[in-house]
Amino acid sequence: MERPVTEADLEFEHVPETDQSFENALEKARDGQRLTVDDGIELLTTGTNTEGIDRRRKELVLEAADRRRAEVVGEEVTFIANLNNNVTTACNVGCLFCNFKDAAHTFESDAEMESQGFTKTPAESREIVSNAVDRGIYEVTSVSGLHPAFALDDEHLEILEATENRKAVNFKPPERYDTDPGTYTEQMAAMSVDGVHVHSMTPEEAYHARRGTDWSYREVYSRLRDAGLDTVPGTAAEILVEEVREVICPGKISTDGWLEAMEAAADAGHGLTSTIMYGHVENEAHRVMHLKRIRDLQERVDGAIAEFVPLSFIHQNTPLYEHDVVSGGASTDEDELLIAVSRLFLDNIDHIQSSWVKYGDQQGLKMLSCGADDFMGTILSEEITKRAGGEYGEFRSVEDYVDLITSIGRVPVERSTDYEKRRVVDPDDPPFGPQLGPKADGTPLLARGDDTVPADD
């Protein structure tokens, strides 16, 4: 049996070494010039000619990013009233950074062991979203495991059922499972309640939704759009460099495949978001190469990407940590610099998000002074980070947002997914509640003292 790869074994072609200087890179950033990959590496490392992070230099990068933030978006801090409704944890891709999934075979009716995960029918998803809409949310985000029974629609299901080598296309018929997840289009239609905005179907899920066919990503996303999908989350990106993906997610969609799917989604009329998942095996060169690919993509999709979301790797309960491939996640200095360099490098994306789920309240607020201007959403339930060992909860009320944002002298602004609808929240005019949704009346999502969060699993 082969010994598993460890942190000490990793050798990459791309390393954080440049002929640029930190001082030149910082001057370019301050002047608003478009940065090169070498510039970004120098800023992210606070100089490749020195060991570790230089705290004085770091503060100079953060200051430049905060000034750029003020120039681009002003003093507003945005947030959204949303719900996470992930349909299933069943998956057999085997990404080493993930603890959200559960082995797909454990969901089968004749499985010897009972699964610890969940699968929701379209009817269950509709009930969950409907209840949340009644409370005031107007966006539902859904990212799910790659359940072998999932098909795009009825036509796709027929194709998969007629396939001779079902294992080759990662398919098992729905009747093999205790719970049938339905099709992707059925789930999109189910979650499209009373005009709620459906934010779902990552490139990885779109890849799963076309397996066994010669359909293009544009065809897949067009069918999903007809079913009720509005915008596409740019998750499953992790690090868009193949030598990193070969270590952390060798069975997942490739860099080129991810970019192709995102372009196709935009071509089919969907708005997009973008992400990076950092702090595992990659180095600073990989991080900036990723930023460059996102910036280039934004130009090709004519500005369809509304925001960039840095996701700091939560290591505690993941195979990467358990198998000694990594010893931990990103440091606080690395988190702050990633936010700052994202602001300075991504000169064609206006909004950079700070995640209170990843960073917590105090550090999440600090990120708003490092270049970020968005503070996520109410969420109501968050399963992926929580399963990986995240400790910062799964609900944030509008009242919480007002208190937190005004505490740092910034302006709380409720927004829509695409940032087109905006409401400045007056901190002197409570009660606070979402007002941008289909049933918005200003009623608080949860009243003070009400700790009951709607269950979605």
Secondary structure as UniProt FT lines:
FT   HELIX           7..9
FT   HELIX           22..31
FT   HELIX           37..45
FT   TURN            48..49
FT   HELIX           55..73
FT   TURN            74..75
FT   STRAND          76..80
FT   STRAND          82..84
FT   STRAND          90..91
FT   TURN            96..97
FT   STRAND          102..103
FT   HELIX           104..107
FT   TURN            109..110
FT   HELIX           122..135
FT   STRAND          139..142
FT   TURN            148..149
FT   HELIX           154..161
FT   HELIX           167..169
FT   HELIX           174..176
FT   HELIX           184..191
FT   TURN            194..195
FT   STRAND          197..200
FT   HELIX           203..208
FT   TURN            209..212
FT   HELIX           217..227
FT   STRAND          231..232
FT   HELIX           242..248
FT   TURN            250..251
FT   HELIX           255..267
FT   TURN            268..269
FT   STRAND          271..278
FT   HELIX           284..300
FT   TURN            301..303
FT   STRAND          305..312
FT   TURN            316..317
FT   HELIX           319..322
FT   TURN            323..324
FT   HELIX           332..345
FT   TURN            347..348
FT   STRAND          351..353
FT   HELIX           356..367
FT   TURN            368..371
FT   STRAND          374..377
FT   HELIX           384..388
FT   HELIX           398..407
FT   TURN            408..409
FT   STRAND          411..415
FT   TURN            417..418
FT   STRAND          422..424
FT   TURN            427..428
FT   TURN            438..439
FT   TURN            448..449
//
